[in-house]
Amino acid sequence: MSRIAYFGPQGTFTEQAARVLAAGEELVPVETIRLAMAAVRKGEVDAACVPIENSVEGVVPGTLDGFSEATPLVAVAEAILPVHFSVLTRRGGAPIRTVASHPHALAQVRDWLAANLPDAHPVASSSTSAAAVGVLDGDFDAAICAPVAIEHYDLEVLATEVADVTDAATRFLLVREPGELPAPTGADRTSVVAAAVNRTGTLAELLTALADRGINLTRLDARPTRNNFGEYRFFMDFEGHVAEPRILDALTALRRHCRNLRFLGSHPRADGIRSTIEPGFGNNEFVEAATWAEAVRKGELA
């Protein structure tokens, strides 16, 4: 049985995602995202489940930073979970003066709180489950939590299916040390982080490397390098799998434009959306072009 770390404590949305991505495996709650990824690097666990982006609040900085640190890790699977919260309180119906949760969760229930608990003061916690623990300890009166939290904490459900945006969702990744990748399916996602030279046109060059090969970019985020003010790493997700000639060709082009390019994995998309391939940009065209160029090099063409 494999050991899978996840951003804990118990009762978070990340635990729910880990149950999907690593069904039947031993799940190990870890205090922070970066500690979960560090546990993989240290060999304490076989993989880690971490959140990468939310459809309402955007990217998760701790996961991006964790990918940039130390030795490489790669994503081998993803899951997308709908985000609807439960509001948990202590038993007995005491007045609710404070309601706690992770900042991302609080941001996604502002309207509900204003309408249903207008006198309650929102308090940020390190995770949705930490808020539940705080309610048990008497620090807060209510917690905005993942539905799974009620399985772990002796609290009462005040409300469920709470969300200002009804179709909100969060994408999670299963990450491990580099090794054999999942086979391409035709509905795949490849991810990289590019440390580019700080000069005019650098980002345009990176995007052109994809556009010139007909590759659809699905996410772009920038994070500071922490070395020099104004220098950034660019995190990119795009359609396709590194086993495809067109994607491999794009990676070599990106590498030429970067001080450093870190490959973050190729894996099936959770939504099953197949790659968009425009005429003239199929893998066969890239293979045929490479074969022709090799024949030219060898002097085999008349």
N, C-alpha and C positions, 0 to 999 in steps of 0.2 A: 504494500500500500504506500502510495506517495504522500509526502507531507506538503501541504499547500498553505503558505502564509497568506493572510489577508488583512487589510486595513480594518482593525477592530476598534473597540472591543466587540464582544458578541452582540448581535442584534442590529448590525448596520446593513445598508443596502449592499455593501461590498460582500458581506457574508452571503446574502441572497445570490449575488452574481457568482461567487465561488461555488455555491451548490450547483449552479448550472454548468459552469466551466470545468469543475472537477468533481462530478458526482461520484460518491462512493469513496473518495479519498479522505485522508485525515486533514481537517481544517484547523489551522493554528492562528488565532487572533494575535495581531501585532499592533503596537501602540500608534505608529505613524506609517505613512506610505513609504517613506524613505527607509525606515527600519525593515519593512517587509521586503523591499528590494535588496537591502543589504544582507538579509538572511539568506537570499538565494546566492549572492556572491560568496558568502562565507561557507556555503554548503550545508547550512543548518536545515534548509528545506529544499524541495525539488523545484518549486515554482512559487510565484506570488500572484495574487489577484489584486489589481489596483484600478481605481477609476481614472479615466483619461479625459472625458469631456461630458458636459451636461448641456442639453439643448436650450436651457434657459440662462444658466450662469456661465457657460463657456468652458474653456479648458481648465484642467486641474494643475496648477503650477508645480505642486510637489511631485507629481508623476513625471512631468517634463524634466525637472531638475534631477530627479533620480535616474533618469535615462542618461543624463550627461555625465554623471559622476563615475569615478573609478573604472572598473572593467565593464565591457559591453554586456547588455542583456538584450534579448529579442522577444518580441511578442509572437506567440504561436496560436492564439485564439482570442476571440472577442465575444462579448455578450452585450446586448442592449436591453435594459430593463425600464419599463414604465415607472415613473416616480410619483407615487401617491403615498401620502404620509398618514400615520396614526398619531393622535394626540393622547398621551398617557398621563394619568394622574395617580396620586395615592388613593387608596380605598377610603371611603368615608365622606367624599363630597366636600372637602374643605375649600374655602374661597381660593381662586386662582389669581395671584398677584404677580407672579413671574412665570414666564414660559421660556424654556431653554432649548437650544439646538445648535447644530453646526451653522455657520453663517450662510452657506449655500441653501440650506433647508429653510432657514428663516426668510430668506429672500423669496423663496418660492411659495410662501403661504402668507405674505403680508396682507393681502386683501381678506383672506379668511380670518386672520387674527383681528383685523380692524372691525369686521362684521360680527364676529362671535365672541371675542375676548378683548373688547376695546380698552379695558382698564388694566390689562396684564402687560407688564414690562418685559420686552424680549431681551434675553441674555445669551450671548454667544458661548458655545462650548466647543471642545476639541473634536467632538463627533456627536452624531445623533444618539448613540448609545451612552456616551458619557453624560449626556443630558438626562437619560433615563436613570442612570446611577445617581445623579444629583437629586432627582426627585425622591428616590428611595432613601437617600441620606438626609433629606429635609432641606437641601440647599435651594431647590426650586419647587414650584407648585405643579408644573406641567412640563412635558417634554414633547417635542415634535420628532417622531421617530419613524424608522422603517417598520412596516407591518410585522416583520419577523421578530422585532424586539419583545413583543408580548410573550414569546415563547421562553424568554430568558429572564424576564424581570417581573416580580410579583406586583404588578400595577393594574390599574383599571383603564379600559379604553373609553375615553370621552367622545372621540369621533374618529372616523376612519375614511379612507378615500379622499383625503384632504389635499387639494392642489389648486393653485390659482390658474395654472395652465394645464388643462386636462390631458394634453398629449405630451407632456414633458417626459424626457427620457435621459438616461445616463448610459454611456458606453464604458465598459470595463474591459481590461486586457488581462490575459494570463501570460506572464513573462517568465523566462528561464534563461539559463546560460546558453550561449550559441551552440548549435549542433544541427542535426538534421531538421529541415523545415517541413511544415505540412505541404503536401502535394498541391499543385495549382488546380483550381476548380473552374476557372473562368469568371468567378465572382470573388475576386481577391483584393486585398489591400496591402500596399507596401509602405513602410514608414522609414524616414531617415531624419537625422539632425545634421545640419550643415553649418559649420563655423566658417563663414565667408570673410574675405578680405574687406576691410572697411574703406570702400571707395565708391565713386559714382557708378551706378549701373550694376552693382553686384547682384542685388535681388532680381533685377530684370534678366540677368544672365542665367540665374538658376531657374527661373520660370520659363525662359525660352528653351532651355535644355529639355523640358518636358513638353512644351507646346510644339516644338519642332518635330517631336516624335508622336504627336497625337495622343498624349497621355493626359488624362483628366485629373487635375489636382482637386482633392476633396477636403483638405484642411491645411491651413498655414498659420503658424503662431511664431512669435519672436520672444526670446528670453535673453536677458543680459548675460554676457559671458563672465561677468564679475571680475574681469581683468582690467579693462580700460573702459572708462565712461563712453557710451555711444557705440560699443561693440556688442553685437547680438549673435545668438545662434538661431537658426531658422528650422523649425520643426515642420515637416511636410508629410502628409499622407496623400497617396495617389493610387488610382486604380491600377490593378495588375499585380503580377507575381514575378519575383526575381528570376524564376526559371524561364520566363518568356524572353526571347531575344530582344524585343523592343524595350523591355524594362531594364535588362542588363546593359543595353547600349546607353540608355538614359543615365544609369548610375555611373558609368564611366565618364560621361560628359559632365555630370555634376561634380565628380571627384576632381576634374581638371580645374574647376572654378572655385574650389574650396581649400582653405588651409587644412581643414579636416572634415571628413564626411563619415558619420557613424551610421551603419545600417541597423535599423531597429526591428526588422522582421518583415515577413510576408506571410499572410494567413487568410483564410476564408472570411468574407464579410458576414456579420451576423444578420444583416438585412437581406442577404442573397442577391443583391443587385449586381448584375453582370457588367463587366467592363465595357465601356463605349469605345468601339474601334472604328475610326473613320476610314473611308476608302484610301488605299495607299499606305496605311500605317499598321497593317496586320503583321503578325509574326513571320508569315511566309515571305512578305516583302523584305523584311530585314535579313532573313536568312539568304534569300536570293541575291540581295545586294552584297552581302558579305562574301558569298561564294564567287560572285563576279569579280569583286575586288581582289580576292585571293588568286583567281585565275590570271588577272592582269599582272599581279606581282610576280607570278611564276612564268610569265611570258607564254601562257598557253592559249591566248586569244589571237585569232588571225587579224 
